[in-house]
């Protein structure tokens, strides 16, 4: 039996510039993703979750999905900033804690609606006897709106890697959240290296068990930086004694842009990227790639349609930024494969369209399986829609099988067979059997024996994008089952 823990930083009530963070120890993936505006996908909860530059009301939600083949329960524990545990029962909507979930079923915990959970900032641990996936959502109301989502992690480590960190970079600032998931106190150091070679550090001593620290680069200038520093780079997070997990919420405080992704404890030499954009309905993508370990590293990015690009990483500048309009030969929507010839790397994908921004983690080839679980998809749910992009990342060609929670009788197979590297987008408004207002889980699998797939999830609210100041799009990774 798996004893799966998923740690998540939740926000309730009045807070200033805080972040949402999840982690765990078993079968999660990690990250966020972009999507084209006209087919913009989305996920979230209608409740306010502002992360405002002047301290608007912030609330969070997180959605848990059973991605196993058997029924089970999930226990939800909250931890305050000092690491004290709160175990509310019931949760929102009168839901008992632990939460029973059938295979494929999901449940959203809305922090602002949990009885006896006082306003404040919390971390969350999810414990289950079966495999689960979880995504955290930050949604907001206020003078400026911030919306983002990121995936849970399954394990902590004493070193975490963040491929994309920003400080005063075209108005962008990172907010790095680190949680101690060990059994005692630890000291945390964040080492930032900019693309121009500038180095900055941040530190927290005496971080208690289960407690979190939030390094807000808008309010806190790293040692080695000045107020005039402009940095686009990467970070390595080290813990002196206990495993930690980390998430970065990046935003432009004055414009409402926001994108979030989860850090990773290790790298790989090969990654798949299901979706990149060059002038695709106004969306453009970039890749941030970070090497792990000492020595020079040549990295090649091969596009799924045609062409390739590369970058060379050194110890002085261990990361690179590849902007698709400058690196991809033609406009459009495409996937990619990232490879290094020796050292492990990590990578994230960013996409932007005006005030809208999204991020997701590139998927290591070793992390792909035959099926992906998506905890939350929506169709006209308070204006939100979802698209899911799946890529065949294995050598076996396959069709895809698609199933939505509560609509087993409408499960279907794609007519097209997809070869290695090819992608397929599933857009909820195009699923005629789903009613408007739908919110539930989704499972996509490869039908061919031995096939391997990987999926990303995009969330957009087109009506709010057109009429309200701020960011109304977000992305996350699906979970390999």
Secondary structure, 3 states (H helix, E strand, C coil): CCCEEEEEEEEECECCCCCCEECCCCCCCCCCCCCCCCCCCCCCCCCCCCCCCCCCEEEEEEEEEECCCCCEEEEEEEECCCCCEECCCCCHHHCCCCEEECCCCEEEEEHHHCCCCCCEEEEEEEEECCCEEEEEEEEECCCCECCEEEECCCCCECEEEEEEEEEEECCEEEEEEEEECCCCCEEEEEEEEECCCCEEEEEEEEECCCCEEEEECCCCCCECCCCCCCEEEEEEEEECCCCEEEEEEEEECCCCEEEEEECECCCECEEEEEEEEECECCEEEEEEEEECCCCCEEEEEEECCCCEEEEEECCCCCEEEEEHHHHCCCCEEEEEEEEECCCCEEEEEEEEECCEEEEEECEEHHHCECEEEEEEEEECECCEEEEEEEEECCCCCECEEEEECCCHHHCEECCCCECCCCEEEEEHHHCCCCCCCEEEEEEEEECCCCCCEEEEEEEECHHHHHHCCECCEEEEECEEC
